[in-house]
């Protein structure tokens, strides 16, 4: 929600706040896709030590988080290009 609000207020997606929120959301999505699987794997291993170690995490949410993180860096590069363009005019 903050991302869209910032885009609406600044009237451009190439703003520091947008990239900040995008990167922050990406890290949260990545952590949410990995941490529950890690905790579940540790608990299963602690309860039944003879069981095989399994680490079942959500591939799709991990991929979405990585794509969001890449978009954050692309938007950051867009900010740099926008500043260079503004300086040349």
Backbone torsions as a table, in degrees:
resi	resn	phi	psi	omega
1	UNK	NA	-41.8	-179.3
2	UNK	-64.5	-32.9	179.5
3	UNK	-62.8	-49.4	-177.9
4	UNK	-67.2	-36.0	177.7
5	UNK	-64.5	-42.7	179.5
6	UNK	-66.2	-39.2	176.9
7	UNK	-63.8	-41.8	-179.0
8	UNK	-65.7	-42.8	-178.0
9	UNK	-68.5	-44.9	-176.8
10	UNK	-86.3	-11.5	179.8
11	UNK	58.2	29.9	175.0
12	UNK	-160.5	143.3	176.2
13	UNK	-79.4	-12.3	-177.9
14	UNK	-92.2	75.2	-179.5
15	UNK	-139.7	148.9	-176.5
16	UNK	-58.2	-38.1	-178.9
17	UNK	-65.2	-38.6	179.9
18	UNK	-63.5	-47.8	-179.5
19	UNK	-66.3	-35.2	177.6
20	UNK	-62.1	-49.6	-179.8
21	UNK	-65.3	-37.8	-179.7
22	UNK	-65.5	-45.9	178.6
23	UNK	-66.5	-40.1	179.2
24	UNK	-63.8	-43.0	177.9
25	UNK	-65.9	-37.8	179.4
26	UNK	-63.3	-44.8	178.5
27	UNK	-62.8	-40.7	178.4
28	UNK	-62.8	-43.4	179.7
29	UNK	-63.8	-42.6	179.1
30	UNK	-62.7	-45.9	179.9
31	UNK	-65.0	-38.6	180.0
32	UNK	-67.3	-28.4	179.5
33	UNK	-81.8	-23.2	-176.0
34	UNK	-100.0	-44.7	-171.6
35	UNK	-60.8	-47.2	179.1
36	UNK	-59.9	-37.5	178.6
37	UNK	-67.0	-39.0	179.0
38	UNK	-65.8	-46.0	178.9
39	UNK	-64.2	-42.8	177.8
40	UNK	-61.1	-41.3	179.0
41	UNK	-64.2	-41.9	179.0
42	UNK	-65.5	-42.9	-180.0
43	UNK	-65.6	-43.1	178.7
44	UNK	-62.9	-41.5	179.3
45	UNK	-66.3	-36.1	179.7
46	UNK	-72.3	-37.4	-178.2
47	UNK	-75.8	-45.0	179.9
48	UNK	-125.6	88.7	-175.9
49	UNK	-62.4	-24.4	-178.8
50	UNK	-79.8	-8.3	-179.6
51	UNK	-75.7	156.0	179.3
52	UNK	-74.3	144.3	178.8
53	UNK	-69.7	125.3	179.5
54	UNK	-126.9	135.1	179.3
55	UNK	-128.0	87.6	-176.9
56	UNK	-98.0	98.1	177.0
57	UNK	-109.9	167.0	-175.4
58	UNK	-82.4	105.4	-178.5
59	UNK	-63.4	-41.9	-175.6
60	UNK	-65.7	-45.5	180.0
61	UNK	-68.8	-32.4	174.7
62	UNK	-64.5	-42.5	178.7
63	UNK	-64.9	-40.4	178.3
64	UNK	-63.0	-42.5	177.7
65	UNK	-61.8	-42.1	178.8
66	UNK	-65.8	-41.6	177.8
67	UNK	-63.1	-41.8	177.9
68	UNK	-62.7	-40.5	179.1
69	UNK	-64.7	-42.7	177.4
70	UNK	-63.2	-41.8	177.1
71	UNK	-61.4	-36.5	176.8
72	UNK	-60.6	-42.3	178.5
73	UNK	-70.6	-35.1	176.8
74	UNK	-65.4	-43.3	178.4
75	UNK	-65.3	-36.0	177.2
76	UNK	-62.3	-41.1	176.4
77	UNK	-65.3	-36.6	175.7
78	UNK	-62.0	-36.2	176.9
79	UNK	-63.4	-44.9	179.2
80	UNK	-61.8	-43.4	178.5
81	UNK	-64.1	-39.3	178.9
82	UNK	-62.6	-42.7	179.6
83	UNK	-65.2	-41.8	179.4
84	UNK	-64.6	-38.7	179.1
85	UNK	-66.7	-40.7	179.6
86	UNK	-66.2	-33.7	-179.8
87	UNK	-72.2	-29.3	-178.0
88	UNK	-78.9	-18.0	179.8
89	UNK	-87.5	NA	NA
